[in-house]
Amino acid sequence: MPEPLLQAVDLRRSFGTVHAVDGVSFTLPEGGSLGIVGGSGSGKTTTARIVVGLEHADAGEVRVRGRARPSRARGRKQRLARAREVQMVFQDPYLSLDPRTGVDQVLRETLRLHFPDRDPEPRIRELLDQVGLGTRAADALPRQLSGGQRQRVAIARALAVEPAVLVLDEAVAALDVSVQAQILNLLADIRERTPIGYLFITHDLGVVQCVTDEVLVMRHGSVVEAGATAEVLAAPQHPYTRLLLDSVPHPGWNPDRIAAARQELTSPLAQPTQHTGGRSEPT
């Protein structure tokens, strides 16, 4: 049986007395797509930052194709190798792009850094085509592009290093609904053509439903429910998952019911639950 593309094993991270990530484990297969959902403060973004290497775990391990990712890279060669394993696309691409650098130069510098012996020109054209920008955008600065176009540039830059895993942290949250759909369709097309694995960090259950095979639901740093996306969203077992689903506006939506459910969930009398590796069960 082949090794999983990405594996997190009992990740833990605390900030003072706050357990931001508390025993999180998951597996992402080659070409798979996993969503991590939860509200603000659930620990989903800290988990993603540990996977990428922007945060270190107090305990636990991240593995790529069975090999442990060291918490810190030593030397330039190891830093580049780590970057080629996992890349991240952030919510606001404008903040992650140099406002003085055009699209062509962004891609050229990335390719020269990671593949100095290759001619970058064919790969630049391929990347621009892959993300639906075309050569007309090659000379544009970030401020001359729309939000959706800037996100496409960020995705192209991440793909340029040929990563095994792409982590997308609320990558479509700041975009209009129509542009969100375009980016999600783009990611689906890329996934069909490459063996890349996706890790989606989001609060948006619509995104999870569209683009992931499996989903983890996090609350207060812990996984409270996990399973196939279609099953979890169709028949959620944990009250917090049900609350997230009920919070999405829909015909007959009653915000008073949401407030009552949230109050019940946070009541000291509410029963705790424990994730047991599949669906959640009350303890």
C-alpha positions in Angstrom: 0.0 0.0 0.0 1.5 3.4 -1.0 2.4 5.9 1.6 -0.1 8.8 2.0 0.9 12.0 0.2 0.5 14.0 3.4 0.0 12.8 7.0 -0.4 14.8 10.2 0.1 12.7 13.4 -1.2 14.0 16.7 -0.3 17.7 16.1 -0.3 19.9 19.2 0.4 23.6 19.6 -0.3 25.8 22.6 0.0 29.6 23.1 0.2 30.0 26.9 -2.9 28.3 28.3 -4.7 28.2 25.0 -4.5 24.8 23.2 -4.7 26.1 19.6 -4.2 22.6 18.1 -4.9 19.7 20.3 -4.2 16.2 19.0 -5.0 16.8 15.3 -4.4 13.9 12.9 -5.4 13.4 9.3 -4.2 11.7 6.0 -4.3 13.2 2.5 -3.8 10.7 -0.4 -2.1 11.4 -3.7 -4.4 13.6 -5.7 -6.8 13.9 -2.8 -8.6 17.0 -1.5 -9.2 17.5 2.3 -11.1 20.3 3.9 -10.6 21.6 7.4 -13.5 23.7 8.6 -14.4 25.6 11.7 -15.2 29.0 13.1 -12.7 31.6 14.2 -10.4 30.3 16.9 -11.0 26.7 15.9 -7.3 26.0 15.2 -7.7 25.3 11.5 -5.3 28.0 10.3 -2.7 27.2 13.0 -2.9 23.6 11.8 -2.2 24.7 8.2 0.7 26.9 9.3 2.2 23.9 11.0 1.8 21.8 7.9 3.5 24.4 5.8 6.2 25.1 8.3 5.3 28.7 9.3 4.5 27.4 12.8 6.3 24.7 14.8 4.3 22.0 16.6 4.9 21.4 20.3 4.3 17.7 19.6 3.4 15.5 16.8 4.7 15.1 13.2 4.0 16.1 9.6 5.0 13.6 7.0 5.1 13.9 3.2 5.2 10.6 1.3 6.2 8.8 4.6 9.1 11.1 5.4 8.9 13.4 8.4 9.2 17.1 7.6 11.7 18.7 10.1 10.3 21.5 12.1 13.0 23.8 10.8 15.0 23.7 7.6 18.8 23.8 7.8 20.5 25.6 5.0 19.3 26.9 1.6 19.1 23.4 0.0 16.8 22.1 2.6 14.6 25.2 2.6 14.1 24.9 -1.2 13.3 21.1 -0.9 10.7 21.9 1.8 9.1 24.5 -0.3 8.8 22.0 -3.2 6.9 19.7 -0.9 4.2 22.1 0.3 3.1 25.5 -0.9 0.5 27.8 0.5 -2.0 30.2 -1.1 -3.3 32.9 1.3 -6.6 34.7 1.5 -5.3 38.1 0.3 -2.9 37.6 -2.7 -2.2 41.4 -2.8 -0.3 41.1 0.5 1.8 38.2 -0.7 2.8 39.7 -4.0 5.4 42.4 -4.4 3.5 45.5 -5.7 6.5 46.6 -7.8 7.0 43.2 -9.6 5.1 42.2 -12.7 3.5 38.7 -13.2 6.2 37.5 -15.6 9.0 38.5 -13.1 7.2 36.9 -10.2 7.2 33.5 -12.0 10.7 34.0 -13.5 12.3 34.6 -10.1 10.5 31.6 -8.6 11.6 29.3 -11.4 15.2 30.5 -11.3 15.4 30.0 -7.6 14.2 26.4 -7.7 15.2 25.3 -11.2 18.3 27.4 -12.1 19.3 25.1 -15.0 16.0 25.2 -16.8 14.9 27.8 -19.4 12.0 29.5 -17.6 10.2 30.8 -20.7 8.2 27.7 -21.7 7.2 27.1 -18.1 6.1 30.7 -17.6 3.8 30.4 -20.7 2.5 27.0 -19.4 1.8 28.4 -15.9 -0.1 31.5 -17.3 -2.1 29.2 -19.5 -2.7 26.7 -16.7 -4.3 29.4 -14.5 -6.2 31.0 -17.3 -4.3 34.3 -17.5 -2.6 34.2 -20.8 0.5 36.1 -21.9 -1.4 39.5 -21.9 -1.2 39.6 -18.1 2.5 38.8 -18.1 3.6 42.5 -17.7 0.9 43.6 -15.4 1.6 44.7 -11.8 -0.6 43.4 -9.0 -2.5 46.7 -8.7 -3.5 46.5 -12.4 -5.2 43.1 -11.8 -8.5 42.2 -10.3 -8.8 40.2 -7.1 -9.5 37.0 -9.0 -6.5 37.6 -11.4 -4.2 38.2 -8.4 -5.3 35.0 -6.8 -4.5 33.2 -10.1 -1.0 34.7 -10.0 -0.6 33.4 -6.5 -1.7 29.9 -7.5 0.6 30.0 -10.6 3.6 31.0 -8.4 2.8 28.1 -6.0 2.5 25.6 -8.8 5.8 26.8 -10.3 7.8 24.9 -7.7 5.8 21.7 -8.6 4.6 21.1 -5.0 3.2 17.8 -3.8 0.6 19.6 -1.7 -1.1 22.9 -2.1 -2.5 24.4 1.1 -5.3 27.0 0.5 -6.1 29.1 3.5 -9.4 30.9 2.9 -8.1 31.3 -0.6 -11.5 32.4 -2.1 -13.1 34.0 0.9 -12.3 37.6 -0.2 -13.6 37.1 -3.7 -17.0 37.7 -5.2 -19.2 34.6 -5.6 -18.8 34.4 -9.4 -15.0 34.8 -9.1 -15.0 32.2 -6.3 -16.6 29.7 -8.7 -14.0 30.5 -11.4 -11.1 29.8 -9.0 -12.7 26.6 -7.6 -13.2 25.4 -11.2 -9.6 26.2 -12.0 -8.4 24.2 -9.0 -10.6 21.3 -10.0 -9.1 21.4 -13.5 -5.5 21.5 -12.2 -6.3 18.5 -9.9 -7.5 16.5 -12.9 -4.3 17.1 -14.8 -1.8 16.7 -12.0 -1.2 14.4 -8.9 -1.3 17.4 -6.6 -3.1 17.1 -3.2 -5.2 20.0 -1.8 -5.7 21.0 1.8 -8.5 23.6 2.0 -8.7 25.7 5.2 -12.1 27.4 5.2 -15.2 28.4 7.2 -17.3 28.1 4.0 -19.2 24.8 3.8 -20.1 25.5 0.2 -16.4 25.5 -0.8 -15.9 22.2 1.1 -18.9 20.6 -0.6 -17.6 21.7 -4.1 -14.0 20.7 -3.9 -13.1 18.2 -1.2 -13.4 14.4 -0.8 -12.9 14.4 3.0 -13.5 16.9 5.7 -12.4 17.6 9.3 -14.5 19.8 11.6 -12.5 21.6 14.2 -13.6 23.3 17.4 -11.3 24.7 20.2 -8.3 23.1 18.6 -9.7 19.6 18.4 -11.3 17.5 15.6 -14.9 16.9 16.6 -16.0 15.1 13.4 -14.3 13.7 10.3 -15.3 11.6 7.3 -16.3 11.7 3.7 -17.5 15.2 2.8 -20.8 14.1 1.4 -21.6 12.0 4.4 -20.6 14.6 7.0 -22.6 17.3 5.3 -25.7 15.1 4.7 -25.8 13.6 8.2 -23.7 15.5 10.7 -23.2 13.7 14.0 -21.7 16.4 16.1 -23.8 19.4 17.3 -21.1 21.9 16.3 -21.2 20.5 12.7 -25.0 20.8 12.7 -24.6 24.4 14.0 -22.2 25.3 11.2 -24.6 23.8 8.6 -27.6 25.6 10.1 -25.7 28.9 10.1 -25.7 28.9 6.3 -28.7 31.0 5.1 -31.3 29.0 3.3 -35.1 29.0 2.7 -36.8 28.9 6.1 -33.6 30.0 7.8 -34.2 31.2 11.4 -31.4 33.1 13.0 -33.1 32.8 16.4 -32.7 29.1 16.2 -29.0 29.5 15.5 -28.5 31.7 18.5 -30.4 29.1 20.7 -28.3 26.3 19.3 -25.1 28.2 19.9 -26.1 28.9 23.5 -26.9 25.3 24.1 -23.6 24.2 22.6 -21.6 26.5 24.9 -23.6 25.7 28.0 -21.6 24.1 30.9 -24.2 21.3 30.8 -23.5 20.4 27.2 -21.9 17.0 26.9 -18.4 16.9 25.6 -17.5 14.8 22.6 -14.4 13.0 21.5 -13.2 12.3 18.0 -12.6 8.6 17.5 -11.0 8.5 14.1 -14.3 8.2 12.1 -17.5 10.0 13.0 -17.7 11.6 16.4 -19.3 9.9 19.4 -20.5 11.3 22.7 -18.4 10.6 25.7 
